[in-house]
Amino acid sequence: MIVLGNLLVTTGSLLKSIAGLYMLIVIASAVITWFPVDPWHPAVKLLRGLTDPVYERVRKVMPKVLWNTGVDFTPFLIILALWFLNGAVFQSLIDVGMRMR
């Protein structure tokens, strides 16, 4: 049981770290849209490559009402989803793993 508990704690911690890193990537991607930047810059291309596939999936299921506001709510919705996953799912993995030790 100790090994399984350690595995759950490690998995939950790793997923929390990855979600936190991706949250920072989404924030950086949203912030660069506020400034005139070169779209061919390697950093901009990297951020777009990491976020655009997720943005497109969220936009497919997002209500059309949010599209007519002129503000892109996609990064906000992704951050909320990651925040929920961190608190509800990943932290639960860690808690269950801690109880199994």
The 8 nearest C-alpha neighbors of each residue, nearest first, counted from 0:
[[1, 3, 2, 99, 4, 100, 5, 96],
 [0, 2, 100, 4, 3, 5, 99, 96],
 [1, 3, 5, 4, 0, 6, 100, 7],
 [4, 2, 6, 0, 5, 1, 7, 96],
 [5, 3, 96, 99, 1, 7, 6, 2],
 [4, 6, 8, 2, 3, 7, 9, 1],
 [5, 7, 3, 9, 4, 8, 10, 2],
 [8, 6, 96, 10, 4, 5, 9, 92],
 [9, 7, 93, 96, 5, 11, 6, 10],
 [8, 10, 12, 6, 7, 11, 13, 5],
 [9, 11, 7, 13, 12, 8, 6, 14],
 [12, 10, 89, 14, 93, 8, 92, 13],
 [13, 11, 15, 9, 10, 14, 8, 16],
 [12, 14, 16, 10, 15, 11, 9, 17],
 [13, 15, 17, 11, 16, 12, 18, 10],
 [16, 14, 12, 18, 13, 17, 85, 89],
 [15, 17, 19, 13, 14, 18, 20, 12],
 [16, 18, 14, 20, 19, 15, 21, 13],
 [19, 17, 21, 15, 16, 20, 22, 14],
 [20, 18, 22, 16, 17, 21, 15, 23],
 [19, 21, 17, 23, 22, 18, 16, 24],
 [20, 22, 24, 18, 23, 19, 17, 25],
 [21, 23, 19, 25, 20, 24, 78, 18],
 [24, 22, 26, 20, 21, 25, 27, 19],
 [23, 25, 21, 27, 22, 26, 28, 20],
 [26, 24, 28, 22, 23, 27, 29, 74],
 [25, 27, 23, 29, 28, 24, 30, 22],
 [28, 26, 30, 24, 29, 25, 23, 31],
 [29, 27, 25, 26, 31, 30, 46, 24],
 [28, 30, 26, 27, 32, 31, 25, 74],
 [31, 29, 27, 32, 28, 33, 26, 34],
 [32, 30, 33, 28, 34, 29, 27, 36],
 [33, 31, 30, 34, 29, 28, 35, 36],
 [32, 34, 31, 30, 35, 29, 36, 28],
 [35, 33, 32, 31, 36, 30, 37, 29],
 [36, 34, 37, 33, 32, 31, 38, 30],
 [37, 35, 34, 38, 31, 32, 43, 40],
 [36, 38, 39, 40, 35, 43, 41, 44],
 [39, 37, 40, 43, 36, 44, 41, 35],
 [40, 38, 37, 41, 44, 43, 42, 36],
 [39, 41, 43, 37, 42, 38, 44, 36],
 [42, 40, 44, 43, 45, 39, 38, 46],
 [43, 41, 45, 44, 40, 46, 39, 47],
 [42, 44, 46, 40, 45, 41, 38, 47],
 [43, 45, 41, 47, 42, 46, 48, 40],
 [46, 44, 48, 42, 43, 47, 41, 49],
 [47, 45, 43, 49, 48, 44, 28, 50],
 [48, 46, 44, 50, 51, 49, 45, 43],
 [47, 49, 45, 46, 50, 51, 44, 52],
 [50, 48, 46, 47, 51, 45, 52, 53],
 [49, 51, 47, 53, 52, 48, 54, 46],
 [50, 52, 54, 47, 53, 48, 55, 49],
 [53, 51, 55, 54, 50, 56, 49, 48],
 [52, 54, 56, 51, 55, 50, 57, 49],
 [55, 53, 51, 57, 52, 56, 58, 50],
 [56, 54, 58, 52, 53, 57, 51, 59],
 [57, 55, 53, 59, 58, 54, 52, 60],
 [58, 56, 54, 59, 55, 60, 61, 53],
 [57, 59, 61, 55, 56, 60, 54, 73],
 [58, 60, 56, 57, 61, 55, 62, 54],
 [61, 59, 58, 57, 62, 56, 63, 55],
 [60, 62, 58, 59, 57, 63, 65, 73],
 [63, 61, 64, 65, 60, 66, 58, 59],
 [62, 64, 66, 65, 61, 67, 58, 60],
 [65, 63, 62, 66, 67, 68, 61, 69],
 [64, 66, 63, 67, 68, 62, 72, 61],
 [67, 65, 63, 64, 68, 69, 71, 70],
 [66, 68, 65, 69, 64, 63, 70, 71],
 [67, 69, 70, 66, 65, 64, 71, 72],
 [70, 68, 67, 66, 71, 65, 72, 64],
 [71, 69, 68, 72, 66, 65, 67, 73],
 [70, 72, 73, 69, 66, 74, 65, 68],
 [73, 71, 75, 74, 70, 76, 65, 66],
 [72, 74, 76, 75, 71, 77, 54, 57],
 [75, 73, 77, 76, 72, 78, 25, 29],
 [74, 76, 78, 72, 73, 77, 79, 71],
 [77, 75, 79, 73, 78, 74, 80, 72],
 [78, 76, 80, 74, 79, 75, 81, 73],
 [77, 79, 81, 75, 80, 76, 22, 82],
 [80, 78, 82, 76, 77, 81, 83, 75],
 [79, 81, 77, 83, 82, 78, 84, 76],
 [82, 80, 84, 78, 83, 79, 85, 18],
 [81, 83, 79, 85, 80, 84, 78, 86],
 [82, 84, 80, 86, 81, 85, 87, 79],
 [85, 83, 81, 88, 87, 82, 86, 89],
 [86, 84, 89, 82, 83, 15, 87, 81],
 [87, 85, 83, 90, 84, 88, 82, 89],
 [86, 88, 84, 83, 85, 90, 91, 89],
 [89, 87, 84, 91, 90, 85, 86, 92],
 [88, 90, 11, 85, 92, 91, 15, 84],
 [89, 91, 93, 92, 86, 88, 87, 85],
 [92, 90, 94, 88, 93, 89, 87, 95],
 [93, 91, 89, 11, 95, 90, 94, 7],
 [92, 94, 8, 90, 96, 11, 91, 95],
 [93, 95, 91, 97, 96, 92, 90, 98],
 [96, 94, 98, 92, 97, 93, 91, 99],
 [95, 97, 4, 7, 8, 93, 99, 94],
 [96, 98, 94, 99, 95, 100, 93, 4],
 [99, 97, 95, 96, 100, 94, 4, 93],
 [100, 98, 4, 96, 97, 0, 1, 95],
 [99, 1, 97, 4, 98, 96, 0, 5]]
